[in-house]
Amino acid sequence: MMRFQLFTLAFDPITERFNDEAVQDFLADKEVESISDHFFVRGAMPYLTLVVCYRPQGPTPSAPVPEPKGGRQRDESWRDALGKDDWPLFNTLRDWRGEKARAEGIPPYVICNNRQLTEVVSKRPKTLAELGHIDGFGDAKLKKYGPQILSIIARAGSAPPQESGHAAQ
């Protein structure tokens, strides 16, 4: 049975994007048939309305996927993307993340994971909009942590280091 859901998204001038977190959350367990959009402006504020046609996805009666022996394996491939000159900024951001996480009583990966930190270091965004292009930085995270991350990057120097062969550490 096909169903539909209507979303109206307001444009956020700070992040320069529409906050689509509610849409992403809603679609996590749905099979999308089609999406229609309509852009409009009301009182000088841009909006985007989405009509999502979907089918619910029920649980599949397949066998559960077993965990690897010894627990979950960590993906540390992000380390290969960091060059020798990237590590000081990465470590500064990681220390900041750890302090924030302790203060808020949450795991550090909730603020951002190592892969996201690596992308921040390699792209060195200068604005919240640029930071928002990194996967995992939605509007709420941008508003809460973005200014602090941008400040750390600015103090470290915004230009990415020159390519030097990217020796893996």
C-alpha positions as CSV (number, residue, x, y, z in Angstrom):
1,M,0.0,0.0,0.0
2,M,1.4,3.4,-1.1
3,R,1.3,6.2,1.4
4,F,2.4,9.9,1.4
5,Q,3.8,12.4,3.8
6,L,4.0,16.1,3.5
7,F,7.0,18.1,4.8
8,T,7.5,21.9,4.8
9,L,11.2,22.9,5.4
10,A,12.3,26.5,6.3
11,F,15.5,27.9,4.9
12,D,18.1,28.6,7.5
13,P,20.2,31.6,6.5
14,I,22.9,30.8,9.0
15,T,23.7,27.4,7.5
16,E,22.5,28.3,4.0
17,R,20.4,25.1,3.7
18,F,17.0,23.6,4.4
19,N,16.8,21.6,7.6
20,D,15.9,18.1,6.3
21,E,16.7,16.1,9.4
22,A,13.0,15.3,10.0
23,V,12.8,14.0,6.4
24,Q,15.9,11.9,6.7
25,D,14.7,10.4,10.0
26,F,11.3,9.6,8.6
27,L,12.7,7.9,5.5
28,A,15.1,5.7,7.4
29,D,12.7,2.7,7.2
30,K,10.7,3.5,4.1
31,E,10.9,2.7,0.5
32,V,10.6,5.9,-1.5
33,E,8.4,5.8,-4.6
34,S,8.6,9.5,-5.5
35,I,9.3,12.9,-4.1
36,S,7.7,16.1,-5.5
37,D,8.9,19.5,-4.4
38,H,7.5,23.0,-4.3
39,F,9.5,26.1,-3.5
40,F,7.8,29.2,-2.1
41,V,8.6,32.4,-0.3
42,R,6.4,33.7,2.6
43,G,7.3,36.9,4.4
44,A,10.8,37.0,2.8
45,M,11.5,33.5,4.2
46,P,12.1,30.7,1.6
47,Y,10.4,27.3,2.2
48,L,10.5,24.0,0.4
49,T,7.5,21.7,0.6
50,L,8.1,18.0,-0.2
51,V,5.4,15.4,-0.9
52,V,6.9,12.0,-0.3
53,C,5.2,8.9,-1.7
54,Y,6.5,5.8,0.1
55,R,5.9,2.2,1.1
56,P,6.6,1.1,4.7
57,Q,9.3,-1.5,5.0
58,G,8.5,-4.1,7.6
59,P,11.1,-6.3,9.2
60,T,12.4,-9.0,6.9
61,P,12.2,-12.5,8.2
62,S,15.8,-13.2,7.4
63,A,18.3,-14.5,9.9
64,P,20.2,-11.9,12.0
65,V,23.7,-11.0,10.8
66,P,26.2,-12.3,13.3
67,E,28.6,-9.9,15.0
68,P,32.3,-10.5,14.2
69,K,34.1,-12.7,16.7
70,G,35.6,-10.6,19.5
71,G,33.0,-7.8,19.2
72,R,32.7,-5.0,16.7
73,Q,35.7,-4.2,14.6
74,R,36.8,-0.6,14.5
75,D,37.1,1.1,11.1
76,E,40.3,3.1,11.3
77,S,40.7,3.8,7.6
78,W,40.2,7.5,8.3
79,R,43.8,7.5,9.6
80,D,45.1,7.0,6.0
81,A,43.5,10.3,4.9
82,L,45.5,12.3,7.4
83,G,49.0,13.6,6.4
84,K,51.8,14.3,8.8
85,D,50.8,18.0,8.9
86,D,47.1,17.3,9.6
87,W,47.6,15.5,13.0
88,P,48.1,18.6,15.2
89,L,44.7,20.1,14.1
90,F,43.1,16.7,14.3
91,N,44.4,16.1,17.8
92,T,43.3,19.6,18.9
93,L,39.8,18.9,17.6
94,R,39.7,15.5,19.2
95,D,40.7,17.0,22.6
96,W,38.0,19.6,22.3
97,R,35.5,16.9,21.4
98,G,36.5,14.9,24.4
99,E,36.1,17.8,26.8
100,K,32.7,18.7,25.3
101,A,31.5,15.1,25.6
102,R,32.6,14.9,29.2
103,A,30.9,18.2,30.0
104,E,27.7,17.1,28.3
105,G,27.8,13.5,29.6
106,I,27.6,12.0,26.1
107,P,30.0,9.8,24.1
108,P,32.4,11.8,21.9
109,Y,31.1,10.2,18.6
110,V,27.8,11.9,19.2
111,I,29.5,15.2,18.7
112,C,31.3,13.9,15.6
113,N,33.2,10.7,14.8
114,N,36.8,10.4,13.7
115,R,35.9,10.2,10.1
116,Q,34.0,13.5,10.3
117,L,36.9,15.1,12.2
118,T,39.3,13.9,9.4
119,E,37.0,15.6,6.8
120,V,36.9,18.8,8.8
121,V,40.7,18.8,9.0
122,S,41.2,18.1,5.3
123,K,38.6,20.6,4.1
124,R,39.2,23.3,6.8
125,P,35.8,25.0,6.4
126,K,35.6,28.7,7.0
127,T,31.9,29.1,7.3
128,L,29.0,27.2,8.9
129,A,27.7,26.6,5.4
130,E,31.0,25.0,4.3
131,L,31.0,22.9,7.5
132,G,27.4,21.8,6.7
133,H,28.6,20.2,3.6
134,I,30.4,17.5,5.7
135,D,28.2,14.5,6.2
136,G,26.8,14.3,9.7
137,F,26.7,18.0,10.3
138,G,23.0,18.9,10.4
139,D,21.5,22.2,11.4
140,A,21.4,21.4,15.1
141,K,25.0,20.2,15.3
142,L,26.1,23.2,13.2
143,K,24.4,25.6,15.6
144,K,25.6,23.9,18.7
145,Y,29.2,23.1,17.8
146,G,30.0,24.8,14.5
147,P,31.2,28.2,15.8
148,Q,33.6,26.4,18.2
149,I,35.0,24.1,15.5
150,L,35.5,27.1,13.1
151,S,37.3,29.0,15.8
152,I,39.7,26.1,16.4
153,I,40.4,25.8,12.7
154,A,40.9,29.6,12.4
155,R,43.4,29.5,15.3
156,A,45.3,26.7,13.6
157,G,45.4,28.5,10.3
158,S,42.7,27.9,7.7
159,A,44.9,26.9,4.7
160,P,45.3,23.1,4.4
161,P,48.9,22.0,4.5
162,Q,50.7,21.5,1.2
163,E,50.6,18.0,-0.2
164,S,53.6,16.1,1.0
165,G,53.0,12.5,-0.1
166,H,50.5,11.9,2.8
167,A,52.6,9.4,4.7
168,A,50.3,7.3,6.8
169,Q,50.8,7.4,10.5
